[in-house]
Amino acid sequence: MALRKNMTADPTKLTITEAAVRFREGTLTPSALTEAHLAAIAQRDGDIHAYLSVFADEARKDAAAADRRFREGAAGSALDGMPIAVKDNILVSGKPATAGSRILESYVASYDATVIAKLKAEGAIILGKTNLDEFAMGASTEHSAFGPTRNPRDLTRVPGGSSGGSAAAVAADLCAAALGSDTGGSVRQPAAFCGVTGLKPTYGRVSRSGLIAMASSLDQIGPLAKCTEDAEIVFNAIAGHDPLDATTHEKPPIPNSPWPGRQSSISGLRVGLPKEYFGEGLDPRIRESAERASEALRKEGATISEVSLPHTPHALAVYYLLMPSEVSANLARFDGIRYGASILRDSRPTPYRAEGSGSGFQIPDSRKDFWDVYFETRRQFFGDEVKRRIMLGTFALSSGYYDAYYGRAQQVRALIQRDFTRVFTDVDVLLTPTSPVLPFRFGERLEDPLAMYLADIYTVSANLAGVPGLVLPFGAVEEDGRMLPVGLQLMGAPFAENTLFSVGKALEAANRA
């Protein structure tokens, strides 16, 4: 990306590439950039609530170490000295990892997630942990046990979810970039709502070791950033095989596409517009942005065609059977005895575990006492949305219903995957809306779970199929006197992230023109 002509005086507004140039010129230091972000958090995050915890002392120490590397000419990657925020379901050693839930309020991680270890190896500075819907279950960050995050573009509106804190932190210039997790759109939808760039990688491109699991066959960690190039830089740092995650690919195959994915041109690129993504319920202003984007790509030499993903109408139903089923299994481990509870350490009462009937906070010594503690803890300290999904999943997996619900959902998932395999023999990239609606106001969908789930209608298919998706802002529309961003989604064949980055940069250039 070409550096902007008018380099801002506020360092928090710099992209990673711009800040790296200043580091090497000696006109900015990692310590100065870190202090600027800490000051911005202190000044603005009281209104936004993007962060659950900020590691100011450690960030300053790590920034000073980065300063020395630059002075000595030993600085390494483009991420060296960059302040990065981390969604609070990704483990950072010695730091809280609440997953937005009261049941983990006292839990402190004992090791770094693989992505954190990779960022630290690149010299990145972990600035703090960001807010999220409880256990990453939500599309608005209203389901956090620690209060909602507000959209920096309009504080009366949600930032999207579940990675709303990370998206809001990037949008408000409270970090250089951030990590989120995406199970059904939880990086891409908040990126669209907050007007930033977000990537869901191909399933298996980024390790999930150290991610508090929601739905293991769907979860992927991905970056949120100010631009496509920044997202690419973070992705390249965290991607790769990990022996701690057997689903990661040791040698990802090169996508079979006649388009070479050149950085300088998209001439010859084949872009598909799935007709199922442009039907009833789509805000006409979002449709118009997608049409402008497709025309911009056509002018750059791409060919545009309508395509079909015929099983798309079933994707949301499939997702809301498979995801809760995996949730019910993954969350069974939170029993009030391990992780957030302190009873096993010091035998003193804590607010993080409910008392069992007649047993106080003593270690359960009977089967009855154990189940008392287990059920009462989960009843008190899981939120309503988490309980709802656990119950849905338990029902779908129960005897007599498994084949009718979970089994059939897996069969339809295979058909959705087949749709994507077929369509990517005809096109290189799919261009779609990210959400059918603009950022909505707080409370508008909170009492209607189905309406909330519909916010994921254009994003869940990528998770079911395991393909990568990149969201970037393309224009804005006025509503109630505020300019609200419109985020468009690019989807590619498995392992075709580089193609998405090339197209994303082309759209950014067209949007600036």
FIDRENMI-873683 format. One line per 4 residues: number of its first residue (from 1); their letters; for each residue x, y, z of N, C-alpha, C. Coordinates in steps of 0.1 Angstrom, whole numbers. Example, Ala and Ser with C-alpha at 12.3 -4.5 7.8 and 13.67 -1.06 7.14 Angstrom:
# residues 2
1) as) 132:-57:78:123:-45:78:132:-33:78  128:-22:71:137:-11:71:129:0:79;
This chain:
# residues 513
1) malr) 8:-12:0:0:0:0:9:12:0  6:22:-9:13:34:-9:10:42:4  21:48:9:19:56:21:11:69:18  2:72:27:-6:84:25:2:97:25;
5) knmt) -2:106:16:6:118:14:6:127:27  -5:128:33:-6:136:45:-5:128:58  7:125:61:9:116:73:5:123:86  -5:117:92:-12:123:104:-2:126:115;
9) adpt) -4:136:123:4:139:135:0:130:146  -12:124:146:-16:115:157:-11:101:154  -2:96:161:4:83:157:-6:71:158  -17:73:166:-26:62:168:-34:59:155;
13) klti) -34:69:146:-41:68:133:-33:61:122  -20:59:125:-11:53:115:-15:38:113  -13:34:100:-14:20:98:-1:13:102  -1:0:103:12:-7:107:23:-3:97;
17) teaa) 21:-3:84:31:0:75:37:14:77  28:24:79:32:38:81:40:39:94  35:32:105:43:33:118:56:26:116  57:15:109:70:9:107:80:18:100;
21) vrfr) 75:25:90:84:34:83:89:45:93  81:50:101:85:61:111:95:55:121  93:42:125:102:36:134:116:36:128  117:32:115:130:31:109:136:44:105;
25) egtl) 127:54:103:132:68:101:137:74:114  133:69:125:136:75:138:127:87:142  116:89:135:107:100:138:96:95:147  95:82:151:86:77:160:92:65:167;
29) tpsa) 89:62:179:94:51:186:83:42:191  85:29:193:75:20:198:69:25:212  78:31:220:73:36:233:64:48:231  67:57:221:58:68:219:45:63:213;
33) ltea) 45:53:204:33:48:199:24:41:209  31:34:218:24:27:229:18:37:238  25:47:242:20:57:251:8:65:245  9:67:232:-2:74:225:-15:65:226;
37) hlaa) -14:52:224:-25:43:225:-30:42:239  -21:41:249:-26:41:263:-33:54:266  -29:65:262:-35:78:264:-49:78:258  -50:73:245:-63:72:238:-73:63:246;
41) iaqr) -68:52:251:-76:43:259:-82:50:271  -73:57:278:-77:64:290:-87:75:287  -86:81:276:-94:93:272:-108:88:266  -108:78:258:-120:74:250:-127:61:254;
45) dgdi) -119:52:260:-126:39:262:-136:39:273  -137:49:281:-148:49:291:-161:50:284  -162:56:273:-175:57:265:-177:44:257  -166:38:251:-167:27:242:-167:14:249;
49) hayl) -159:12:259:-157:-1:266:-153:-12:257  -142:-9:249:-137:-19:240:-128:-29:248  -121:-24:259:-112:-33:267:-118:-38:280  -115:-50:283:-118:-55:296:-106:-54:306;
53) svfa) -94:-54:300:-81:-52:308:-71:-46:299  -62:-38:305:-51:-31:298:-39:-34:305  -28:-38:298:-16:-42:304:-5:-31:303  -8:-20:309:0:-8:307:15:-10:311;
57) dear) 18:-16:322:31:-17:327:39:-27:318  33:-38:314:40:-47:305:42:-42:291  32:-34:287:33:-28:273:44:-18:273  46:-10:283:57:-1:284:70:-8:284;
61) kdaa) 71:-18:292:84:-26:292:87:-32:279  77:-38:272:80:-44:259:83:-33:248  77:-22:250:79:-11:240:94:-6:242  98:-5:254:112:-1:257:122:-11:251;
65) aadr) 119:-23:251:127:-33:245:127:-32:230  116:-29:224:115:-26:210:123:-14:206  123:-3:214:131:9:212:146:5:211  150:-4:220:164:-8:219:168:-15:206;
69) rfre) 158:-24:202:161:-31:190:162:-22:178  154:-12:177:155:-2:166:168:6:167  171:10:179:184:18:181:196:10:177  196:-3:179:207:-12:176:206:-18:162;
73) gaag) 196:-14:155:195:-20:141:191:-35:141  185:-39:152:181:-53:153:166:-56:152  159:-46:148:144:-48:147:141:-58:136  131:-66:138:128:-76:128:116:-73:119;
77) sald) 105:-78:122:93:-78:113:86:-65:113  76:-64:105:68:-52:104:59:-50:117  58:-61:125:50:-60:137:59:-56:149  71:-55:147:80:-51:159:76:-38:164;
81) gmpi) 72:-38:177:69:-25:184:54:-21:182  46:-29:175:32:-25:173:23:-30:184  15:-21:190:5:-24:201:-7:-31:195  -9:-44:200:-20:-52:195:-29:-55:206;
85) avkd) -42:-55:203:-53:-59:213:-57:-73:210  -62:-80:220:-65:-94:219:-79:-97:225  -87:-104:217:-100:-108:222:-99:-116:235  -107:-115:245:-105:-121:258:-110:-135:258;
89) nilv) -110:-142:247:-111:-157:247:-98:-163:242  -88:-155:240:-75:-160:235:-65:-159:247  -58:-169:250:-50:-169:263:-37:-161:261  -34:-153:271:-21:-146:273:-16:-150:286;
93) sgkp) -4:-156:287:1:-162:299:1:-151:310  -4:-155:322:-4:-146:334:-14:-136:334  -23:-136:324:-34:-126:323:-48:-132:323  -58:-124:328:-71:-130:328:-76:-134:314;
97) atag) -84:-144:314:-91:-148:302:-105:-151:305  -114:-141:305:-128:-143:310:-137:-149:300  -134:-148:287:-144:-151:276:-157:-143:278  -156:-132:285:-168:-124:287:-178:-130:296;
101) sril) -174:-139:305:-183:-147:313:-179:-145:328  -189:-145:337:-186:-144:351:-180:-157:356  -183:-168:349:-178:-181:354:-163:-182:353  -157:-173:344:-142:-173:343:-136:-160:348;
105) esyv) -144:-153:356:-139:-139:360:-126:-140:367  -123:-151:374:-111:-151:382:-100:-160:375  -103:-165:363:-93:-174:357:-82:-166:351  -69:-171:353:-57:-165:348:-50:-176:339;
109) asyd) -47:-172:327:-41:-182:318:-27:-186:322  -24:-199:321:-11:-204:325:-1:-205:313  -6:-202:301:3:-203:289:-2:-193:278  6:-191:268:3:-183:257:-4:-191:246;
113) atvi) -15:-186:241:-20:-192:228:-9:-192:218  -10:-201:208:1:-201:198:1:-188:190  -10:-182:187:-10:-169:180:-3:-158:188  -5:-159:201:2:-149:210:17:-151:210;
117) aklk) 21:-164:211:35:-167:211:41:-162:198  34:-164:187:39:-159:174:40:-144:173  30:-137:178:31:-122:178:42:-117:187  44:-123:199:55:-119:207:69:-122:200;
121) aega) 70:-133:193:82:-136:186:85:-125:175  74:-119:170:76:-109:160:79:-95:166  78:-94:180:81:-82:186:69:-73:189  57:-79:186:44:-71:189:42:-70:204;
125) iilg) 35:-59:207:32:-55:221:18:-58:224  15:-67:234:1:-71:237:-4:-60:247  -13:-52:241:-18:-40:248:-28:-43:259  -37:-53:256:-48:-56:265:-57:-66:259;
129) ktnl) -68:-69:267:-78:-79:263:-91:-72:260  -98:-75:250:-110:-68:245:-123:-76:248  -134:-68:249:-147:-73:253:-153:-82:241  -162:-90:245:-168:-99:236:-182:-104:241;
133) defa) -190:-109:233:-202:-116:237:-197:-129:245  -205:-132:256:-200:-143:264:-197:-156:257  -185:-161:259:-180:-173:251:-182:-171:236  -181:-159:232:-182:-156:217:-196:-159:211;
137) mgas) -206:-159:219:-220:-162:215:-228:-150:213  -228:-144:201:-236:-132:199:-231:-124:187  -240:-115:183:-237:-107:171:-237:-92:174  -236:-88:187:-237:-74:191:-228:-70:202;
141) tehs) -222:-79:209:-214:-76:221:-223:-70:232  -236:-73:231:-245:-70:242:-246:-81:253  -240:-93:249:-241:-105:258:-229:-106:267  -220:-97:267:-209:-97:276:-214:-96:291;
145) afgp) -208:-104:300:-212:-103:314:-207:-90:320  -198:-83:313:-191:-71:318:-196:-58:312  -207:-59:305:-213:-47:299:-210:-46:284  -218:-39:277:-217:-39:262:-205:-30:258;
149) trnp) -201:-32:246:-192:-23:239:-200:-15:229  -196:-2:228:-203:7:219:-196:9:206  -203:12:195:-197:14:182:-191:28:181  -178:29:179:-172:43:178:-178:52:168;
153) rdlt) -184:46:157:-190:54:147:-203:60:151  -210:54:161:-222:59:167:-224:52:180  -222:59:191:-223:53:204:-236:47:208  -247:50:201:-260:45:203:-262:31:196;
157) rvpg) -252:27:189:-254:15:181:-243:4:185  -247:-8:182:-238:-19:186:-226:-20:176  -215:-26:181:-203:-27:172:-203:-40:164  -214:-48:166:-213:-62:161:-207:-71:171;
161) gssg) -207:-84:167:-201:-94:176:-198:-107:169  -191:-115:176:-188:-114:190:-175:-106:193  -167:-104:183:-155:-97:185:-157:-81:184  -167:-77:191:-170:-63:190:-160:-54:197;
165) gsaa) -154:-59:208:-144:-51:215:-132:-49:206  -127:-59:199:-115:-58:190:-118:-49:179  -130:-50:172:-133:-42:161:-134:-27:166  -141:-25:177:-142:-11:182:-129:-5:186;
169) avaa) -120:-13:191:-106:-8:195:-99:-4:183  -100:-11:172:-93:-7:159:-99:5:153  -113:6:153:-120:17:147:-118:30:155  -116:29:168:-114:41:176:-99:44:178;
173) dlca) -90:37:171:-76:40:172:-70:37:186  -76:27:192:-71:23:205:-61:12:205  -57:8:193:-46:-2:191:-42:-1:176  -31:-7:173:-27:-7:159:-34:-18:151;
177) aalg) -38:-29:157:-46:-40:151:-50:-49:163  -59:-58:160:-64:-67:170:-66:-81:165  -67:-90:175:-71:-104:171:-86:-106:176  -93:-113:168:-107:-118:171:-108:-133:168;
181) sdtg) -119:-138:171:-122:-152:166:-135:-152:159  -136:-161:149:-148:-161:140:-153:-175:139  -165:-177:144:-172:-190:144:-183:-190:134  -190:-178:132:-201:-177:122:-201:-163:116;
185) gsvr) -190:-156:118:-190:-142:113:-185:-132:124  -179:-137:135:-176:-129:146:-164:-120:145  -156:-121:134:-146:-111:130:-152:-102:119  -159:-108:109:-163:-101:98:-175:-92:100;
189) qpaa) -185:-96:108:-196:-87:110:-193:-75:118  -185:-76:129:-181:-64:136:-172:-55:128  -163:-61:119:-155:-53:110:-164:-45:102  -175:-50:96:-184:-43:88:-191:-32:96;
193) fcgv) -196:-35:108:-203:-25:116:-194:-14:120  -181:-16:123:-172:-6:128:-164:1:117  -165:-4:104:-158:2:94:-143:-1:93  -139:-13:97:-125:-17:96:-124:-30:88;
197) tglk) -112:-35:87:-110:-47:79:-108:-59:88  -115:-70:84:-114:-82:92:-113:-95:83  -105:-105:88:-103:-117:80:-106:-129:88  -114:-138:82:-116:-151:87:-108:-160:78;
201) ptyg) -97:-166:83:-88:-174:75:-95:-188:71  -89:-195:62:-93:-208:59:-92:-217:71  -102:-225:74:-101:-234:85:-88:-242:85  -80:-241:95:-68:-248:96:-55:-240:92;
205) rvsr) -57:-228:88:-46:-219:85:-39:-213:97  -48:-211:108:-43:-205:120:-46:-214:132  -36:-216:141:-38:-225:152:-49:-220:162  -57:-230:167:-67:-227:177:-62:-230:191;
209) sgli) -49:-234:192:-44:-238:205:-44:-225:214  -50:-226:225:-51:-214:234:-63:-205:232  -72:-209:223:-85:-203:221:-95:-210:229  -102:-203:237:-113:-209:245:-124:-214:235;
213) amas) -126:-227:234:-134:-232:223:-148:-229:224  -154:-225:213:-169:-224:212:-174:-236:204  -171:-236:191:-175:-247:182:-163:-251:174  -156:-262:178:-143:-265:173:-141:-267:158;
217) sldq) -152:-272:152:-151:-274:137:-154:-261:129  -156:-250:136:-160:-237:130:-151:-226:134  -145:-226:146:-137:-215:151:-124:-213:143  -121:-200:141:-109:-196:135:-105:-182:141;
221) igpl) -92:-180:144:-87:-168:149:-83:-159:137  -87:-147:137:-83:-138:126:-81:-124:130  -74:-116:121:-71:-102:125:-81:-92:122  -82:-81:129:-89:-69:126:-79:-58:125;
225) akct) -81:-50:114:-70:-40:112:-76:-28:105  -68:-17:103:-72:-5:96:-73:-6:81  -66:-16:75:-66:-18:61:-63:-32:57  -64:-35:45:-61:-49:40:-46:-53:42;
229) edae) -37:-43:39:-23:-47:41:-20:-50:56  -26:-43:65:-23:-45:79:-29:-59:83  -41:-62:78:-46:-76:81:-37:-87:75  -32:-84:63:-23:-94:57:-10:-96:65;
233) ivfn) -5:-85:71:8:-86:79:5:-94:91  -6:-91:98:-9:-99:110:-12:-114:107  -20:-116:96:-23:-130:92:-10:-138:89  -1:-132:82:12:-139:79:20:-142:91;
237) aiag) 18:-134:102:26:-136:114:20:-148:122  7:-149:122:0:-159:130:-3:-172:123  -3:-173:110:-7:-185:102:4:-195:103  0:-207:100:10:-218:99:7:-230:107;
241) hdpl) 14:-241:104:12:-254:111:15:-252:126  8:-260:134:11:-260:149:9:-274:154  19:-280:159:17:-294:164:7:-295:176  4:-284:182:-6:-283:192:-20:-283:187;
245) datt) -22:-281:174:-35:-281:168:-35:-290:156  -40:-302:157:-40:-312:146:-47:-308:134  -56:-298:135:-64:-293:123:-56:-284:114  -44:-279:119:-36:-270:111:-29:-277:100;
249) hekp) -27:-270:89:-21:-276:77:-6:-274:77  2:-285:75:16:-283:75:21:-276:62  15:-280:51:18:-274:38:5:-271:30  -1:-259:33:-13:-256:26:-12:-257:11;
253) pipn) -21:-263:4:-21:-264:-11:-23:-250:-17  -17:-249:-29:-20:-236:-37:-33:-238:-44  -42:-228:-43:-55:-229:-49:-53:-230:-64  -61:-239:-70:-61:-241:-85:-69:-231:-92;
257) spwp) -63:-220:-96:-70:-209:-102:-61:-203:-113  -67:-200:-125:-59:-194:-136:-55:-180:-133  -61:-174:-123:-57:-160:-120:-45:-160:-111  -34:-154:-114:-22:-156:-106:-22:-148:-93;
261) grqs) -31:-140:-90:-31:-133:-77:-21:-122:-76  -18:-115:-87:-7:-105:-87:-11:-93:-79  -2:-88:-72:-4:-76:-63:-8:-64:-71  -2:-62:-83:-3:-50:-90:-15:-49:-99;
265) sisg) -22:-60:-102:-33:-59:-111:-43:-70:-108  -56:-67:-111:-66:-78:-109:-72:-81:-123  -65:-77:-134:-69:-80:-147:-71:-95:-149  -82:-99:-154:-85:-114:-156:-91:-120:-144;
269) lrvg) -93:-113:-133:-99:-119:-121:-114:-122:-124  -119:-133:-120:-133:-137:-122:-140:-135:-109  -150:-126:-108:-157:-123:-96:-172:-128:-97  -176:-136:-87:-190:-141:-87:-198:-133:-77;
273) lpke) -211:-130:-81:-221:-124:-72:-231:-135:-70  -231:-141:-58:-241:-152:-55:-255:-146:-54  -264:-151:-62:-277:-145:-63:-285:-147:-50  -281:-157:-42:-288:-160:-29:-285:-149:-19;
277) yfge) -274:-141:-21:-270:-131:-11:-276:-117:-14  -283:-116:-25:-289:-103:-29:-304:-103:-30  -310:-111:-22:-325:-113:-22:-332:-104:-12  -343:-109:-8:-352:-102:1:-345:-100:15;
281) gldp) -348:-88:20:-342:-85:34:-329:-77:34  -323:-76:22:-311:-68:21:-313:-53:20  -307:-45:29:-309:-31:28:-304:-26:15  -313:-18:7:-309:-14:-6:-296:-6:-7;
285) rire) -293:1:4:-281:9:4:-268:0:4  -270:-11:11:-259:-21:11:-257:-28:-3  -269:-31:-9:-269:-36:-22:-262:-26:-32  -265:-13:-31:-259:-4:-40:-244:-3:-38;
289) saer) -239:-4:-25:-225:-4:-23:-218:-16:-30  -225:-28:-29:-219:-40:-36:-219:-38:-51  -229:-32:-56:-229:-30:-71:-218:-20:-75  -216:-10:-67:-205:0:-70:-191:-7:-69;
293) asea) -190:-16:-59:-177:-23:-58:-175:-33:-70  -185:-40:-74:-184:-49:-86:-180:-41:-98  -186:-29:-100:-183:-20:-111:-169:-15:-111  -164:-12:-99:-150:-8:-97:-141:-19:-101;
297) lrke) -144:-31:-97:-135:-43:-101:-136:-45:-116  -148:-43:-122:-149:-45:-137:-140:-35:-144  -139:-22:-139:-131:-12:-145:-116:-15:-144  -112:-23:-134:-98:-27:-133:-95:-40:-141;
301) gati) -105:-45:-148:-102:-56:-157:-107:-70:-152  -115:-70:-141:-121:-82:-137:-134:-85:-145  -138:-97:-145:-150:-101:-152:-160:-104:-141  -173:-100:-142:-183:-101:-132:-194:-110:-137;
305) sevs) -198:-120:-129:-209:-128:-133:-218:-132:-121  -230:-135:-124:-239:-140:-113:-237:-155:-112  -236:-160:-99:-234:-174:-97:-245:-178:-87  -245:-191:-84:-255:-196:-74:-248:-206:-64;
309) lpht) -252:-204:-52:-249:-213:-41:-262:-218:-36  -268:-229:-42:-282:-232:-40:-285:-236:-26  -276:-241:-18:-280:-245:-4:-278:-234:6  -275:-222:2:-273:-211:11:-285:-209:20;
313) phal) -298:-210:15:-309:-207:23:-310:-216:36  -303:-228:35:-303:-237:46:-291:-235:56  -282:-226:53:-270:-225:60:-272:-220:75  -281:-211:76:-283:-206:90:-289:-216:99;
317) avyy) -299:-224:94:-304:-235:102:-294:-246:105  -285:-249:95:-275:-259:98:-265:-254:108  -262:-241:107:-252:-235:117:-258:-235:131  -271:-232:132:-277:-231:146:-281:-245:151;
321) llmp) -278:-256:144:-278:-269:149:-264:-274:153  -255:-272:144:-241:-278:146:-234:-270:157  -235:-256:156:-227:-248:166:-232:-251:180  -245:-250:183:-249:-253:197:-245:-267:202;
325) sevs) -245:-277:192:-241:-290:196:-227:-291:201  -218:-284:194:-204:-283:198:-202:-275:210  -211:-264:212:-210:-256:224:-214:-264:236  -224:-272:235:-228:-280:247:-217:-290:251;
329) anla) -209:-295:242:-198:-304:245:-187:-296:251  -183:-285:244:-171:-277:249:-173:-270:262  -185:-266:265:-187:-259:278:-190:-268:289  -191:-281:287:-194:-290:298:-182:-290:309;
333) rfdg) -170:-285:305:-159:-285:314:-160:-274:325  -169:-264:323:-170:-253:332:-179:-258:343  -173:-263:354:-181:-270:364:-181:-263:378  -174:-251:379:-174:-244:392:-163:-249:401;
337) iryg) -155:-259:397:-144:-264:405:-131:-261:399  -130:-262:386:-117:-258:379:-118:-244:373  -107:-240:367:-106:-227:360:-109:-215:369  -121:-209:369:-123:-197:376:-125:-199:391;
341) asil) -128:-211:396:-130:-212:411:-117:-213:418  -117:-207:430:-105:-207:438:-105:-217:450  -116:-224:452:-118:-233:463:-107:-243:464  -102:-248:453:-92:-259:453:-78:-253:457;
345) rdsr) -77:-240:457:-64:-234:460:-63:-229:475  -74:-223:480:-73:-218:493:-85:-220:502  -95:-227:497:-107:-231:505:-115:-220:511  -113:-208:505:-121:-197:509:-133:-194:500;
349) ptpy) -144:-189:505:-155:-186:495:-151:-176:485  -156:-177:473:-154:-168:463:-167:-165:456  -169:-154:449:-181:-151:442:-182:-159:429  -172:-167:425:-172:-173:412:-177:-187:412;
353) raeg) -181:-192:423:-187:-206:423:-199:-206:433  -210:-212:428:-222:-212:437:-220:-223:448  -226:-221:459:-226:-231:470:-235:-243:466  -230:-255:469:-238:-267:468:-247:-268:480;
357) sgsg) -258:-275:478:-268:-277:489:-261:-284:501  -260:-276:512:-255:-282:524:-240:-284:525  -233:-280:514:-219:-283:514:-210:-270:515  -217:-258:515:-209:-246:515:-200:-246:503;
361) fqip) -187:-241:506:-177:-240:495:-167:-251:497  -170:-262:504:-161:-273:506:-160:-281:493  -149:-288:492:-148:-297:480:-159:-307:481  -166:-309:470:-177:-319:470:-172:-333:474;
365) dsrk) -178:-340:484:-174:-353:488:-184:-364:485  -194:-360:477:-204:-370:473:-209:-367:459  -214:-376:452:-220:-374:439:-231:-363:439  -239:-364:449:-250:-354:450:-244:-340:452;
369) dfwd) -234:-338:460:-228:-325:462:-221:-320:450  -215:-329:442:-208:-325:430:-219:-319:420  -230:-326:418:-240:-322:408:-247:-309:413  -248:-308:426:-254:-295:432:-245:-284:428;
373) vyfe) -232:-285:430:-223:-274:427:-223:-272:412  -222:-282:404:-222:-281:389:-234:-274:384  -245:-278:387:-257:-272:381:-260:-258:386  -258:-256:399:-261:-243:405:-251:-232:400;
377) trrq) -238:-236:399:-228:-227:393:-232:-223:379  -235:-232:371:-238:-229:357:-251:-221:356  -261:-224:365:-273:-216:365:-271:-202:368  -262:-199:378:-260:-186:383:-250:-178:374;
381) ffgd) -240:-184:368:-229:-177:362:-228:-178:347  -236:-186:341:-238:-185:326:-249:-176:323  -247:-168:312:-257:-159:308:-268:-166:300  -279:-158:297:-291:-165:291:-287:-170:277;
385) evkr) -279:-163:269:-277:-168:256:-268:-180:256  -259:-181:265:-251:-193:267:-259:-205:271  -268:-203:280:-277:-214:284:-286:-218:273  -291:-208:265:-300:-211:254:-293:-221:244;
389) riml) -280:-217:241:-273:-225:231:-269:-239:236  -266:-240:249:-263:-253:255:-275:-262:255  -287:-256:258:-299:-264:257:-302:-269:243  -301:-260:233:-303:-263:219:-294:-275:215;
393) gtfa) -281:-274:219:-272:-284:215:-274:-297:222  -277:-296:234:-280:-309:242:-292:-316:236  -302:-309:232:-314:-315:226:-310:-321:213  -303:-314:204:-299:-319:191:-291:-331:192;
397) lssg) -283:-333:203:-275:-345:204:-281:-356:212  -293:-354:217:-299:-363:226:-304:-376:219  -305:-386:226:-310:-399:221:-323:-398:215  -325:-403:202:-338:-402:196:-339:-390:186;
401) yyda) -330:-380:188:-330:-368:180:-318:-365:172  -307:-373:175:-294:-370:169:-295:-372:154  -301:-382:149:-301:-384:135:-310:-374:128  -321:-370:135:-331:-361:129:-325:-347:128;
405) yygr) -317:-343:137:-312:-329:138:-297:-328:134  -288:-333:143:-274:-331:141:-269:-339:129  -274:-351:127:-269:-359:116:-274:-353:103  -286:-349:102:-291:-343:89:-284:-329:87;
409) aqqv) -281:-322:97:-274:-309:96:-260:-312:90  -253:-322:94:-240:-325:89:-241:-329:74  -252:-336:70:-254:-339:56:-255:-326:47  -263:-317:52:-265:-304:45:-253:-296:45;
413) rali) -245:-297:56:-232:-290:56:-223:-295:44  -223:-308:42:-215:-313:31:-220:-308:17  -233:-306:16:-238:-300:4:-234:-285:2  -234:-278:13:-229:-264:13:-214:-263:9;
417) qrdf) -206:-272:14:-192:-273:10:-191:-276:-4  -199:-285:-9:-199:-289:-23:-202:-277:-32  -212:-269:-28:-215:-256:-35:-203:-248:-37  -195:-246:-27:-184:-237:-28:-173:-243:-36;
421) trvf) -171:-256:-35:-161:-263:-43:-164:-261:-58  -177:-263:-61:-181:-261:-75:-180:-247:-80  -184:-237:-72:-184:-224:-77:-170:-218:-79  -160:-223:-71:-147:-218:-73:-139:-225:-85;
425) tdvd) -146:-234:-92:-140:-238:-105:-144:-228:-116  -154:-219:-113:-159:-210:-123:-155:-195:-120  -152:-192:-107:-148:-179:-103:-137:-180:-94  -130:-168:-92:-118:-168:-82:-123:-162:-69;
429) vllt) -132:-153:-69:-137:-146:-57:-152:-144:-57  -158:-145:-46:-172:-141:-44:-173:-128:-37  -181:-119:-42:-184:-106:-36:-198:-106:-31  -199:-103:-18:-212:-103:-11:-214:-92:-1;
433) ptsp) -226:-89:4:-227:-81:16:-222:-89:28  -219:-83:38:-215:-89:51:-227:-91:60  -236:-81:61:-248:-82:69:-259:-76:61  -271:-81:63:-282:-75:55:-286:-61:60;
437) vlpf) -281:-57:72:-285:-45:78:-273:-37:82  -275:-24:84:-265:-15:90:-264:-18:105  -254:-12:112:-253:-14:126:-266:-10:133  -272:-19:141:-285:-16:148:-283:-10:162;
441) rfge) -293:-4:167:-292:2:180:-293:-8:191  -288:-4:203:-288:-13:215:-302:-16:218  -304:-29:221:-317:-34:225:-327:-38:214  -324:-34:202:-333:-36:191:-336:-51:189;
445) rled) -326:-59:190:-327:-74:188:-324:-82:200  -322:-76:211:-318:-83:223:-328:-93:228  -341:-90:227:-352:-98:231:-357:-107:221  -351:-107:209:-356:-116:198:-344:-123:193;
449) plam) -341:-135:198:-329:-143:194:-328:-145:179  -340:-148:173:-340:-152:159:-336:-139:150  -341:-128:154:-336:-116:147:-321:-113:148  -316:-116:160:-302:-115:162:-294:-125:154;
453) ylad) -299:-137:153:-292:-147:146:-292:-144:131  -302:-137:126:-303:-134:112:-292:-124:107  -285:-117:117:-274:-109:114:-262:-116:108  -262:-130:110:-251:-138:106:-254:-145:92;
457) iytv) -265:-141:86:-270:-149:75:-261:-150:63  -252:-139:61:-243:-139:50:-229:-144:54  -227:-147:66:-213:-150:71:-211:-165:75  -222:-172:79:-220:-185:85:-216:-195:74;
461) sanl) -219:-193:62:-216:-203:51:-201:-205:50  -193:-194:51:-179:-195:50:-173:-204:61  -179:-204:73:-174:-212:84:-178:-227:81  -190:-229:77:-195:-242:74:-186:-249:63;
465) agvp) -182:-241:53:-174:-246:42:-159:-246:45  -155:-238:55:-141:-237:58:-133:-228:49  -140:-219:41:-133:-211:32:-129:-197:38  -120:-190:33:-116:-177:39:-126:-166:35;
469) glvl) -127:-156:44:-136:-144:41:-129:-132:46  -128:-122:37:-123:-109:41:-133:-98:40  -135:-90:50:-144:-79:50:-137:-66:51  -141:-56:42:-135:-43:43:-146:-32:40;
473) pfga) -144:-20:46:-154:-10:44:-154:-5:29  -166:-3:24:-167:3:10:-178:13:11  -175:25:14:-185:36:15:-192:37:28  -201:46:29:-209:48:41:-222:55:37;
477) veed) -232:53:46:-245:59:43:-249:67:55  -257:77:53:-262:86:64:-275:80:70  -275:79:83:-287:75:90:-288:83:103  -299:90:105:-301:98:117:-290:107:120;
481) grml) -285:113:109:-274:123:110:-260:118:112  -259:105:112:-246:98:113:-242:91:101  -229:91:98:-224:83:86:-221:69:92  -227:59:87:-225:45:91:-218:37:80;
485) pvgl) -208:29:84:-200:22:74:-208:11:68  -204:8:55:-209:-4:48:-197:-13:46  -198:-26:51:-187:-35:49:-191:-46:39  -182:-48:29:-185:-58:19:-176:-70:22;
489) qlmg) -180:-82:18:-173:-95:20:-168:-101:7  -155:-105:8:-149:-113:-3:-147:-127:2  -151:-137:-5:-148:-151:-1:-140:-157:-12  -131:-166:-8:-122:-173:-18:-122:-188:-16;
493) apfa) -115:-195:-25:-113:-209:-23:-104:-212:-11  -105:-224:-5:-96:-227:6:-81:-223:3  -75:-216:12:-60:-212:11:-58:-201:2  -69:-194:-3:-67:-183:-13:-67:-170:-6;
497) entl) -61:-169:6:-61:-156:13:-53:-145:5  -43:-149:-2:-35:-139:-10:-44:-133:-21  -52:-141:-27:-62:-136:-37:-71:-125:-31  -76:-128:-19:-85:-119:-12:-78:-106:-9;
501) fsvg) -65:-107:-4:-57:-95:-1:-55:-86:-14  -53:-93:-25:-51:-85:-37:-64:-78:-41  -75:-84:-40:-87:-78:-44:-91:-67:-34  -89:-70:-21:-92:-60:-11:-84:-47:-13;
505) kale) -71:-48:-17:-63:-36:-20:-69:-29:-32  -73:-36:-42:-79:-30:-53:-92:-22:-50  -100:-28:-41:-112:-21:-37:-109:-9:-28  -99:-10:-20:-95:2:-12:-91:13:-21;
509) aanr) -83:10:-31:-78:20:-40:-90:27:-47  -100:19:-51:-112:24:-58:-120:32:-49  -121:28:-36:-129:36:-26:-123:49:-23  -109:50:-24:-102:63:-22:-103:72:-33;
513) a) -105:67:-45:-105:75:-57:-117:84:-58;
